[in-house]
């Protein structure tokens, strides 16, 4: 008897796939047991009923889009049922014209899973055998080579998904482990038979949003990690600047209770608890003499920090709250029938529509990348404060260690790191330009309004990568600043994170190359190590980010 609750198996029914499951199948961790995806028996039954309806309608020789008609503007060309299967093979081959770099393996794995789950709803007129073949390749880790560029995010991800569909036919190339093999060879080694498509099945495979949504789900997951890293970095910077922790008081943020802002401030309070570097408004007042007998004076200490520190919860909180509505939208998308036409078994008829339009995913990704790029800009501004002695409250210029005074003028510390951070931040902000406003009319004006969601989702991935690099640079500089201030005075959580960083990257006691330092810390952010060192919840499940 099959145990459908087995945690090592995800049973696809087209309705209950989680974003967490997408991530863990797309990015299998060596420390965790392998997870397999299979079709739920209910999905098999639903798909079989859909196929029987498809065949019955075809036998009536009525025009059904993409089944017994041509595609797109060629919808006026009706063909006989006997020619319908060949039409599907031609559909796949004439779309094999993608350009650009190949999509990363995690994106392609997610694409295979999402497409299979969407078809598992049983509305698409495709046999369970074909859906199973998608899962066979996923479970055997045969990853088709899929060019990133070529999808408009409407009429489905036609071009990239054709590379997935061609794989099922035994055509093209695939990544298997560290090698690239002809798909036919990889299938033979794995004991997988290629399929021969029937009517509608090619269209069912390619006429959906799975490629776009795969980028989007992984981008949302990675943005959740950036949330935590940005708050850790802000806590470091606040201590490095001897900043005012009162800016994160619960009263302030409950007075403007956006959930993400409130959660961000609470996390900063936790991180700074026990710090002897940061201060409070009350401590500043206690150290300030009375104004008695005078009409004016210049205070020795600022009672308010710069916006990039004081308003950090307001910036990072926007990203938290954006994720809180992005996640449900993406959950809907991965559990939706996104091809055309769809077959209603209960009504015994096909429905022609546009569920392939990825407007919700595009809007989600444009919003996500704007919120994430704003975090990059925030951290870049924090970096500027701790680098510049006019604002850093006594730190040496560019964080050059004072013990190098005998070599004064020869070392420039983090000057070059700030230049790099500025360049990367500018690129993140530029890439945050919304993609969904660039709809193009194409394909003889049949596809005259398109979502451009694939571009938006790919851009969100890029903005995450750039923001992670800015975060890594700022965190490295802040760790250097904490060393200069006195690590023993830092908050307990700061010391824990500092220890993680120093286990990979040494203190910069003189000028040296730092590109590898950035890469190492960026990985600590992306793999969750940084969050775990700070005692934060494991945010591999993006649904938890705004809680």
Secondary structure as a PSIPRED ss2 file (coil, helix, strand):
# PSIPRED VFORMAT (PSIPRED V4.0)

   1 X C   1.000  0.000  0.000
   2 X C   1.000  0.000  0.000
   3 X C   1.000  0.000  0.000
   4 X C   1.000  0.000  0.000
   5 X C   1.000  0.000  0.000
   6 X C   1.000  0.000  0.000
   7 X C   1.000  0.000  0.000
   8 X C   1.000  0.000  0.000
   9 X E   0.000  0.000  1.000
  10 X E   0.000  0.000  1.000
  11 X E   0.000  0.000  1.000
  12 X E   0.000  0.000  1.000
  13 X C   1.000  0.000  0.000
  14 X C   1.000  0.000  0.000
  15 X C   1.000  0.000  0.000
  16 X C   1.000  0.000  0.000
  17 X C   1.000  0.000  0.000
  18 X C   1.000  0.000  0.000
  19 X H   0.000  1.000  0.000
  20 X H   0.000  1.000  0.000
  21 X H   0.000  1.000  0.000
  22 X H   0.000  1.000  0.000
  23 X H   0.000  1.000  0.000
  24 X H   0.000  1.000  0.000
  25 X H   0.000  1.000  0.000
  26 X H   0.000  1.000  0.000
  27 X C   1.000  0.000  0.000
  28 X C   1.000  0.000  0.000
  29 X C   1.000  0.000  0.000
  30 X C   1.000  0.000  0.000
  31 X C   1.000  0.000  0.000
  32 X C   1.000  0.000  0.000
  33 X C   1.000  0.000  0.000
  34 X C   1.000  0.000  0.000
  35 X C   1.000  0.000  0.000
  36 X E   0.000  0.000  1.000
  37 X E   0.000  0.000  1.000
  38 X E   0.000  0.000  1.000
  39 X E   0.000  0.000  1.000
  40 X C   1.000  0.000  0.000
  41 X H   0.000  1.000  0.000
  42 X H   0.000  1.000  0.000
  43 X H   0.000  1.000  0.000
  44 X H   0.000  1.000  0.000
  45 X H   0.000  1.000  0.000
  46 X H   0.000  1.000  0.000
  47 X H   0.000  1.000  0.000
  48 X H   0.000  1.000  0.000
  49 X H   0.000  1.000  0.000
  50 X H   0.000  1.000  0.000
  51 X H   0.000  1.000  0.000
  52 X H   0.000  1.000  0.000
  53 X H   0.000  1.000  0.000
  54 X H   0.000  1.000  0.000
  55 X H   0.000  1.000  0.000
  56 X H   0.000  1.000  0.000
  57 X H   0.000  1.000  0.000
  58 X H   0.000  1.000  0.000
  59 X H   0.000  1.000  0.000
  60 X C   1.000  0.000  0.000
  61 X C   1.000  0.000  0.000
  62 X C   1.000  0.000  0.000
  63 X C   1.000  0.000  0.000
  64 X C   1.000  0.000  0.000
  65 X C   1.000  0.000  0.000
  66 X C   1.000  0.000  0.000
  67 X C   1.000  0.000  0.000
  68 X C   1.000  0.000  0.000
  69 X E   0.000  0.000  1.000
  70 X C   1.000  0.000  0.000
  71 X C   1.000  0.000  0.000
  72 X H   0.000  1.000  0.000
  73 X H   0.000  1.000  0.000
  74 X H   0.000  1.000  0.000
  75 X H   0.000  1.000  0.000
  76 X H   0.000  1.000  0.000
  77 X C   1.000  0.000  0.000
  78 X E   0.000  0.000  1.000
  79 X C   1.000  0.000  0.000
  80 X C   1.000  0.000  0.000
  81 X H   0.000  1.000  0.000
  82 X H   0.000  1.000  0.000
  83 X H   0.000  1.000  0.000
  84 X H   0.000  1.000  0.000
  85 X H   0.000  1.000  0.000
  86 X H   0.000  1.000  0.000
  87 X H   0.000  1.000  0.000
  88 X H   0.000  1.000  0.000
  89 X H   0.000  1.000  0.000
  90 X H   0.000  1.000  0.000
  91 X H   0.000  1.000  0.000
  92 X H   0.000  1.000  0.000
  93 X H   0.000  1.000  0.000
  94 X H   0.000  1.000  0.000
  95 X C   1.000  0.000  0.000
  96 X C   1.000  0.000  0.000
  97 X C   1.000  0.000  0.000
  98 X C   1.000  0.000  0.000
  99 X E   0.000  0.000  1.000
 100 X E   0.000  0.000  1.000
 101 X E   0.000  0.000  1.000
 102 X E   0.000  0.000  1.000
 103 X C   1.000  0.000  0.000
 104 X C   1.000  0.000  0.000
 105 X H   0.000  1.000  0.000
 106 X H   0.000  1.000  0.000
 107 X H   0.000  1.000  0.000
 108 X H   0.000  1.000  0.000
 109 X H   0.000  1.000  0.000
 110 X H   0.000  1.000  0.000
 111 X H   0.000  1.000  0.000
 112 X H   0.000  1.000  0.000
 113 X H   0.000  1.000  0.000
 114 X H   0.000  1.000  0.000
 115 X H   0.000  1.000  0.000
 116 X H   0.000  1.000  0.000
 117 X H   0.000  1.000  0.000
 118 X H   0.000  1.000  0.000
 119 X H   0.000  1.000  0.000
 120 X C   1.000  0.000  0.000
 121 X C   1.000  0.000  0.000
 122 X C   1.000  0.000  0.000
 123 X C   1.000  0.000  0.000
 124 X C   1.000  0.000  0.000
 125 X C   1.000  0.000  0.000
 126 X C   1.000  0.000  0.000
 127 X C   1.000  0.000  0.000
 128 X H   0.000  1.000  0.000
 129 X H   0.000  1.000  0.000
 130 X H   0.000  1.000  0.000
 131 X H   0.000  1.000  0.000
 132 X H   0.000  1.000  0.000
 133 X H   0.000  1.000  0.000
 134 X H   0.000  1.000  0.000
 135 X H   0.000  1.000  0.000
 136 X H   0.000  1.000  0.000
 137 X H   0.000  1.000  0.000
 138 X H   0.000  1.000  0.000
 139 X H   0.000  1.000  0.000
 140 X C   1.000  0.000  0.000
 141 X C   1.000  0.000  0.000
 142 X E   0.000  0.000  1.000
 143 X E   0.000  0.000  1.000
 144 X E   0.000  0.000  1.000
 145 X C   1.000  0.000  0.000
 146 X C   1.000  0.000  0.000
 147 X E   0.000  0.000  1.000
 148 X E   0.000  0.000  1.000
 149 X E   0.000  0.000  1.000
 150 X C   1.000  0.000  0.000
 151 X C   1.000  0.000  0.000
 152 X C   1.000  0.000  0.000
 153 X C   1.000  0.000  0.000
 154 X C   1.000  0.000  0.000
 155 X C   1.000  0.000  0.000
 156 X C   1.000  0.000  0.000
 157 X C   1.000  0.000  0.000
 158 X H   0.000  1.000  0.000
 159 X H   0.000  1.000  0.000
 160 X H   0.000  1.000  0.000
 161 X H   0.000  1.000  0.000
 162 X H   0.000  1.000  0.000
 163 X H   0.000  1.000  0.000
 164 X H   0.000  1.000  0.000
 165 X H   0.000  1.000  0.000
 166 X H   0.000  1.000  0.000
 167 X H   0.000  1.000  0.000
 168 X H   0.000  1.000  0.000
 169 X C   1.000  0.000  0.000
 170 X C   1.000  0.000  0.000
 171 X C   1.000  0.000  0.000
 172 X C   1.000  0.000  0.000
 173 X E   0.000  0.000  1.000
 174 X E   0.000  0.000  1.000
 175 X E   0.000  0.000  1.000
 176 X E   0.000  0.000  1.000
 177 X C   1.000  0.000  0.000
 178 X C   1.000  0.000  0.000
 179 X E   0.000  0.000  1.000
 180 X E   0.000  0.000  1.000
 181 X E   0.000  0.000  1.000
 182 X E   0.000  0.000  1.000
 183 X H   0.000  1.000  0.000
 184 X H   0.000  1.000  0.000
 185 X H   0.000  1.000  0.000
 186 X H   0.000  1.000  0.000
 187 X H   0.000  1.000  0.000
 188 X H   0.000  1.000  0.000
 189 X H   0.000  1.000  0.000
 190 X H   0.000  1.000  0.000
 191 X C   1.000  0.000  0.000
 192 X C   1.000  0.000  0.000
 193 X C   1.000  0.000  0.000
 194 X C   1.000  0.000  0.000
 195 X C   1.000  0.000  0.000
 196 X C   1.000  0.000  0.000
 197 X C   1.000  0.000  0.000
 198 X C   1.000  0.000  0.000
 199 X C   1.000  0.000  0.000
 200 X C   1.000  0.000  0.000
 201 X H   0.000  1.000  0.000
 202 X H   0.000  1.000  0.000
 203 X H   0.000  1.000  0.000
 204 X H   0.000  1.000  0.000
 205 X H   0.000  1.000  0.000
 206 X H   0.000  1.000  0.000
 207 X C   1.000  0.000  0.000
 208 X C   1.000  0.000  0.000
 209 X C   1.000  0.000  0.000
 210 X H   0.000  1.000  0.000
 211 X H   0.000  1.000  0.000
 212 X H   0.000  1.000  0.000
 213 X H   0.000  1.000  0.000
 214 X H   0.000  1.000  0.000
 215 X H   0.000  1.000  0.000
 216 X H   0.000  1.000  0.000
 217 X H   0.000  1.000  0.000
 218 X H   0.000  1.000  0.000
 219 X H   0.000  1.000  0.000
 220 X H   0.000  1.000  0.000
 221 X H   0.000  1.000  0.000
 222 X H   0.000  1.000  0.000
 223 X H   0.000  1.000  0.000
 224 X H   0.000  1.000  0.000
 225 X H   0.000  1.000  0.000
 226 X H   0.000  1.000  0.000
 227 X H   0.000  1.000  0.000
 228 X H   0.000  1.000  0.000
 229 X H   0.000  1.000  0.000
 230 X H   0.000  1.000  0.000
 231 X H   0.000  1.000  0.000
 232 X H   0.000  1.000  0.000
 233 X H   0.000  1.000  0.000
 234 X H   0.000  1.000  0.000
 235 X H   0.000  1.000  0.000
 236 X H   0.000  1.000  0.000
 237 X H   0.000  1.000  0.000
 238 X H   0.000  1.000  0.000
 239 X H   0.000  1.000  0.000
 240 X H   0.000  1.000  0.000
 241 X C   1.000  0.000  0.000
 242 X C   1.000  0.000  0.000
 243 X C   1.000  0.000  0.000
 244 X E   0.000  0.000  1.000
 245 X H   0.000  1.000  0.000
 246 X H   0.000  1.000  0.000
 247 X H   0.000  1.000  0.000
 248 X H   0.000  1.000  0.000
 249 X C   1.000  0.000  0.000
 250 X H   0.000  1.000  0.000
 251 X H   0.000  1.000  0.000
 252 X H   0.000  1.000  0.000
 253 X H   0.000  1.000  0.000
 254 X H   0.000  1.000  0.000
 255 X C   1.000  0.000  0.000
 256 X C   1.000  0.000  0.000
 257 X C   1.000  0.000  0.000
 258 X C   1.000  0.000  0.000
 259 X H   0.000  1.000  0.000
 260 X H   0.000  1.000  0.000
 261 X H   0.000  1.000  0.000
 262 X H   0.000  1.000  0.000
 263 X H   0.000  1.000  0.000
 264 X H   0.000  1.000  0.000
 265 X H   0.000  1.000  0.000
 266 X H   0.000  1.000  0.000
 267 X H   0.000  1.000  0.000
 268 X H   0.000  1.000  0.000
 269 X H   0.000  1.000  0.000
 270 X H   0.000  1.000  0.000
 271 X H   0.000  1.000  0.000
 272 X H   0.000  1.000  0.000
 273 X C   1.000  0.000  0.000
 274 X C   1.000  0.000  0.000
 275 X C   1.000  0.000  0.000
 276 X C   1.000  0.000  0.000
 277 X C   1.000  0.000  0.000
 278 X C   1.000  0.000  0.000
 279 X E   0.000  0.000  1.000
 280 X C   1.000  0.000  0.000
 281 X H   0.000  1.000  0.000
 282 X H   0.000  1.000  0.000
 283 X H   0.000  1.000  0.000
 284 X H   0.000  1.000  0.000
 285 X H   0.000  1.000  0.000
 286 X H   0.000  1.000  0.000
 287 X C   1.000  0.000  0.000
 288 X C   1.000  0.000  0.000
 289 X C   1.000  0.000  0.000
 290 X C   1.000  0.000  0.000
 291 X C   1.000  0.000  0.000
 292 X C   1.000  0.000  0.000
 293 X C   1.000  0.000  0.000
 294 X C   1.000  0.000  0.000
 295 X C   1.000  0.000  0.000
 296 X C   1.000  0.000  0.000
 297 X C   1.000  0.000  0.000
 298 X C   1.000  0.000  0.000
 299 X C   1.000  0.000  0.000
 300 X C   1.000  0.000  0.000
 301 X C   1.000  0.000  0.000
 302 X C   1.000  0.000  0.000
 303 X C   1.000  0.000  0.000
 304 X C   1.000  0.000  0.000
 305 X C   1.000  0.000  0.000
 306 X C   1.000  0.000  0.000
 307 X H   0.000  1.000  0.000
 308 X H   0.000  1.000  0.000
 309 X H   0.000  1.000  0.000
 310 X H   0.000  1.000  0.000
 311 X C   1.000  0.000  0.000
 312 X H   0.000  1.000  0.000
 313 X H   0.000  1.000  0.000
 314 X H   0.000  1.000  0.000
 315 X H   0.000  1.000  0.000
 316 X H   0.000  1.000  0.000
 317 X H   0.000  1.000  0.000
 318 X H   0.000  1.000  0.000
 319 X H   0.000  1.000  0.000
 320 X H   0.000  1.000  0.000
 321 X H   0.000  1.000  0.000
 322 X H   0.000  1.000  0.000
 323 X H   0.000  1.000  0.000
 324 X H   0.000  1.000  0.000
 325 X H   0.000  1.000  0.000
 326 X H   0.000  1.000  0.000
 327 X H   0.000  1.000  0.000
 328 X H   0.000  1.000  0.000
 329 X H   0.000  1.000  0.000
 330 X H   0.000  1.000  0.000
 331 X H   0.000  1.000  0.000
 332 X H   0.000  1.000  0.000
 333 X H   0.000  1.000  0.000
 334 X H   0.000  1.000  0.000
 335 X C   1.000  0.000  0.000
 336 X C   1.000  0.000  0.000
 337 X C   1.000  0.000  0.000
 338 X C   1.000  0.000  0.000
 339 X C   1.000  0.000  0.000
 340 X C   1.000  0.000  0.000
 341 X C   1.000  0.000  0.000
 342 X E   0.000  0.000  1.000
 343 X E   0.000  0.000  1.000
 344 X E   0.000  0.000  1.000
 345 X C   1.000  0.000  0.000
 346 X C   1.000  0.000  0.000
 347 X C   1.000  0.000  0.000
 348 X C   1.000  0.000  0.000
 349 X E   0.000  0.000  1.000
 350 X E   0.000  0.000  1.000
 351 X E   0.000  0.000  1.000
 352 X C   1.000  0.000  0.000
 353 X C   1.000  0.000  0.000
 354 X C   1.000  0.000  0.000
 355 X C   1.000  0.000  0.000
 356 X C   1.000  0.000  0.000
 357 X C   1.000  0.000  0.000
 358 X C   1.000  0.000  0.000
 359 X H   0.000  1.000  0.000
 360 X H   0.000  1.000  0.000
 361 X H   0.000  1.000  0.000
 362 X H   0.000  1.000  0.000
 363 X H   0.000  1.000  0.000
 364 X H   0.000  1.000  0.000
 365 X H   0.000  1.000  0.000
 366 X H   0.000  1.000  0.000
 367 X H   0.000  1.000  0.000
 368 X H   0.000  1.000  0.000
 369 X H   0.000  1.000  0.000
 370 X H   0.000  1.000  0.000
 371 X H   0.000  1.000  0.000
 372 X H   0.000  1.000  0.000
 373 X H   0.000  1.000  0.000
 374 X H   0.000  1.000  0.000
 375 X H   0.000  1.000  0.000
 376 X H   0.000  1.000  0.000
 377 X H   0.000  1.000  0.000
 378 X H   0.000  1.000  0.000
 379 X H   0.000  1.000  0.000
 380 X H   0.000  1.000  0.000
 381 X H   0.000  1.000  0.000
 382 X H   0.000  1.000  0.000
 383 X H   0.000  1.000  0.000
 384 X H   0.000  1.000  0.000
 385 X H   0.000  1.000  0.000
 386 X H   0.000  1.000  0.000
 387 X H   0.000  1.000  0.000
 388 X C   1.000  0.000  0.000
 389 X C   1.000  0.000  0.000
 390 X C   1.000  0.000  0.000
 391 X C   1.000  0.000  0.000
 392 X C   1.000  0.000  0.000
 393 X C   1.000  0.000  0.000
 394 X C   1.000  0.000  0.000
 395 X C   1.000  0.000  0.000
 396 X C   1.000  0.000  0.000
 397 X H   0.000  1.000  0.000
 398 X H   0.000  1.000  0.000
 399 X H   0.000  1.000  0.000
 400 X C   1.000  0.000  0.000
 401 X C   1.000  0.000  0.000
 402 X H   0.000  1.000  0.000
 403 X H   0.000  1.000  0.000
 404 X H   0.000  1.000  0.000
 405 X H   0.000  1.000  0.000
 406 X H   0.000  1.000  0.000
 407 X H   0.000  1.000  0.000
 408 X C   1.000  0.000  0.000
 409 X C   1.000  0.000  0.000
 410 X C   1.000  0.000  0.000
 411 X C   1.000  0.000  0.000
 412 X C   1.000  0.000  0.000
 413 X C   1.000  0.000  0.000
 414 X C   1.000  0.000  0.000
 415 X H   0.000  1.000  0.000
 416 X H   0.000  1.000  0.000
 417 X H   0.000  1.000  0.000
 418 X H   0.000  1.000  0.000
 419 X H   0.000  1.000  0.000
 420 X H   0.000  1.000  0.000
 421 X H   0.000  1.000  0.000
 422 X H   0.000  1.000  0.000
 423 X H   0.000  1.000  0.000
 424 X H   0.000  1.000  0.000
 425 X H   0.000  1.000  0.000
 426 X H   0.000  1.000  0.000
 427 X H   0.000  1.000  0.000
 428 X H   0.000  1.000  0.000
 429 X H   0.000  1.000  0.000
 430 X H   0.000  1.000  0.000
 431 X H   0.000  1.000  0.000
 432 X C   1.000  0.000  0.000
 433 X C   1.000  0.000  0.000
 434 X C   1.000  0.000  0.000
 435 X C   1.000  0.000  0.000
 436 X C   1.000  0.000  0.000
 437 X C   1.000  0.000  0.000
 438 X C   1.000  0.000  0.000
 439 X C   1.000  0.000  0.000
 440 X C   1.000  0.000  0.000
 441 X C   1.000  0.000  0.000
 442 X E   0.000  0.000  1.000
 443 X C   1.000  0.000  0.000
 444 X C   1.000  0.000  0.000
 445 X C   1.000  0.000  0.000
 446 X C   1.000  0.000  0.000
 447 X E   0.000  0.000  1.000
 448 X C   1.000  0.000  0.000
 449 X C   1.000  0.000  0.000
 450 X C   1.000  0.000  0.000
 451 X C   1.000  0.000  0.000
 452 X C   1.000  0.000  0.000
 453 X H   0.000  1.000  0.000
 454 X H   0.000  1.000  0.000
 455 X H   0.000  1.000  0.000
 456 X H   0.000  1.000  0.000
 457 X H   0.000  1.000  0.000
 458 X H   0.000  1.000  0.000
 459 X H   0.000  1.000  0.000
 460 X H   0.000  1.000  0.000
 461 X H   0.000  1.000  0.000
 462 X H   0.000  1.000  0.000
 463 X H   0.000  1.000  0.000
 464 X H   0.000  1.000  0.000
 465 X H   0.000  1.000  0.000
 466 X H   0.000  1.000  0.000
 467 X H   0.000  1.000  0.000
 468 X H   0.000  1.000  0.000
 469 X H   0.000  1.000  0.000
 470 X H   0.000  1.000  0.000
 471 X H   0.000  1.000  0.000
 472 X H   0.000  1.000  0.000
 473 X H   0.000  1.000  0.000
 474 X H   0.000  1.000  0.000
 475 X H   0.000  1.000  0.000
 476 X H   0.000  1.000  0.000
 477 X H   0.000  1.000  0.000
 478 X H   0.000  1.000  0.000
 479 X H   0.000  1.000  0.000
 480 X H   0.000  1.000  0.000
 481 X H   0.000  1.000  0.000
 482 X H   0.000  1.000  0.000
 483 X H   0.000  1.000  0.000
 484 X H   0.000  1.000  0.000
 485 X H   0.000  1.000  0.000
 486 X C   1.000  0.000  0.000
 487 X H   0.000  1.000  0.000
 488 X H   0.000  1.000  0.000
 489 X H   0.000  1.000  0.000
 490 X C   1.000  0.000  0.000
 491 X C   1.000  0.000  0.000
 492 X H   0.000  1.000  0.000
 493 X H   0.000  1.000  0.000
 494 X H   0.000  1.000  0.000
 495 X H   0.000  1.000  0.000
 496 X H   0.000  1.000  0.000
 497 X H   0.000  1.000  0.000
 498 X H   0.000  1.000  0.000
 499 X H   0.000  1.000  0.000
 500 X H   0.000  1.000  0.000
 501 X H   0.000  1.000  0.000
 502 X H   0.000  1.000  0.000
 503 X C   1.000  0.000  0.000
 504 X C   1.000  0.000  0.000
 505 X C   1.000  0.000  0.000
 506 X C   1.000  0.000  0.000
 507 X C   1.000  0.000  0.000
 508 X C   1.000  0.000  0.000
 509 X C   1.000  0.000  0.000
 510 X C   1.000  0.000  0.000
 511 X C   1.000  0.000  0.000
 512 X C   1.000  0.000  0.000
 513 X C   1.000  0.000  0.000
 514 X C   1.000  0.000  0.000
 515 X H   0.000  1.000  0.000
 516 X H   0.000  1.000  0.000
 517 X H   0.000  1.000  0.000
 518 X H   0.000  1.000  0.000
 519 X H   0.000  1.000  0.000
 520 X H   0.000  1.000  0.000
 521 X H   0.000  1.000  0.000
 522 X H   0.000  1.000  0.000
 523 X H   0.000  1.000  0.000
 524 X H   0.000  1.000  0.000
 525 X H   0.000  1.000  0.000
 526 X H   0.000  1.000  0.000
 527 X C   1.000  0.000  0.000
 528 X C   1.000  0.000  0.000
 529 X H   0.000  1.000  0.000
 530 X H   0.000  1.000  0.000
 531 X H   0.000  1.000  0.000
 532 X H   0.000  1.000  0.000
 533 X H   0.000  1.000  0.000
 534 X C   1.000  0.000  0.000
 535 X C   1.000  0.000  0.000
 536 X C   1.000  0.000  0.000
 537 X C   1.000  0.000  0.000
 538 X C   1.000  0.000  0.000
 539 X C   1.000  0.000  0.000
 540 X C   1.000  0.000  0.000
 541 X C   1.000  0.000  0.000
 542 X H   0.000  1.000  0.000
 543 X H   0.000  1.000  0.000
 544 X H   0.000  1.000  0.000
 545 X C   1.000  0.000  0.000
 546 X C   1.000  0.000  0.000
 547 X C   1.000  0.000  0.000
